Amino acid sequence: MEICEILDEKGLTSMAMRSRLPASKDRLLFTPGPLTTSLSVKQAMMRDAGSWHFEFNALVLEIREKLLQIVGLSRERGYETILMQGTGTFGVESVIGSVVPAGGKILILSNGAYGERMLQMAGHFKLHAEAFRSPENETPHLGLLRERLQGDASITHVAAVHCETTTGMLNPMHEIGALVQEARKIYIVDAVSSFGSIPIDFERAGIHFLVSSANKCLEGVPGFSFVICRRASLLASEGCARSLSLDLLGQWRGFEKNGQFRYTPPTHAILAFEQALKEFEQEGGVEARGARYAANHQTLHREMSRMGFKTYLPPGVQSHIITSFLFPSDPKFQFAEFYRRLSDRGYIIYPGKISQADTFRVGCIGRLFESDMLDLTHAIADVIQDMGVSL
Ligand SMILES: *Cc1c(COP(=O)(O)O)cnc(C)c1O
C-alpha cells in the first residue's frame, strides 16, 4: 500500500492505472535484468545523496569491500573492486579496452551474443583479437582450446563468458581458467549474469579481471557495474586504456585518491544497492540465493515440460539464470501475441536472442519465488489455450 502513496505523490498512479494493473503492483519481470526488485530496494532510492559527501564515499568504499567478500577476497590479499558507471556492458568494455597492451592479443571465447559483444568491443578498440567460437548450444571444446593456447605464444589475454545469457548456457569457467593458467595468460571473465548466485572460486579459476553488474543476481537496479581484479594485474595495465571515461586503472586511482567516482556517480543506484546487499546477506549469500533461483528454475522447467514446451539447451549445460524455450511448431503460436497476453496478465517474459532457433526466454532471477513461477506457468497455460495453440 505504501508504494501507492509514493506513486500518488509523484503523480505516477495514472500510469499504473492506464496499464490496468493495481497501482501497488508492477508486472513481474522474468528477464535477465533489469529484474523485479524488492520494495525496500526501490524505497532506498527515495533520497538525494551528495556525491562529494563523506557519508556517500564511505558507502562506496563499503560496497567495494563487500563485493570482494562475496568471493572470499580482500584488499589485504591484493584484490580490488572498481565500480564503473553504466550497465554490465560498460564494465566489460572498460576491461577489454583498458588491459590489453598495444602489442598484446586477446582470444575471445564465444558461444552467444555476449561473447560476440566482446569481439565487437575489441574491434572498436582495434585490438589484435581472435575468436574461439563454439555453437550456441555447446560449451567450448577444452582440448581444442588447450591446443590453441599452447600453439600461439602471441596470445596474452583470454576472455570468456560464465553464464551466456543468450541461451542460459553455463560455461565451464573454472576448467577454461585452468587451461588459461597453464598457458600463463591473463584471464578475463564476464560473470555479469552469474555473480551472486553461482559460486566462483576466483583463485582456483586463475581470474585476473571479473565483471558483473548491480542489476543481475545481486538484485539492485541498473546504473553501475563492477570489476573485481588482482591489484598487480590492474597496475600492470598502466598506459593501456583506450577510453577516458572507461579507463579502469584511472577509475581505481580516482577512488584511491579521494574515495570518489571520477564523474557523476549513479547515487540512487548506489543507495538501492546498499539495501540489495543487506537483503542478499540476510537471505544467506551466494548459496541461498543460488538455491532460490535453482528452485525457481526447477519449477519452471517441470511445469513447462508438463505443458509440452521444449528447452533449447540440453539439461547438462542449462543454468538456473534463464531458460530458452523453443517456439511451439503450431503456426497459431505468434510470439508477439503470446507476449502481449502474458503482459496483460502482469508477466513480462523475454524474446529469444539465438541465431539458429526461434525461442523465447524466461528468467528465474530477481525478487521471484516458486509461487511466482507457478503463477507465470499457469498464465502461460491459459494463454496457450486462449490462442488455440497445441503443443
Ligand atoms: C546482462 C549481461 C551483460 C550486460 O548487458 P547490459 O545490456 O549492459 O546490461 C553482459 N554479459 C552478460 C553475460 C549479461 O547477462
The ligand as an ORCA input file, in Angstrom:
! r2SCAN-3c Opt
* xyz 0 1
  C      23.342     -8.622    -18.863
  C      24.646     -9.099    -19.359
  C      25.639     -8.198    -19.770
  C      25.435     -6.704    -19.761
  O      24.384     -6.328    -20.565
  P      23.692     -4.887    -20.358
  O      22.743     -4.813    -21.507
  O      24.751     -3.898    -20.367
  O      23.005     -4.989    -19.048
  C      26.869     -8.696    -20.149
  N      27.105    -10.016    -20.160
  C      26.185    -10.910    -19.777
  C      26.535    -12.361    -19.793
  C      24.920    -10.485    -19.364
  O      23.998    -11.365    -18.990
*
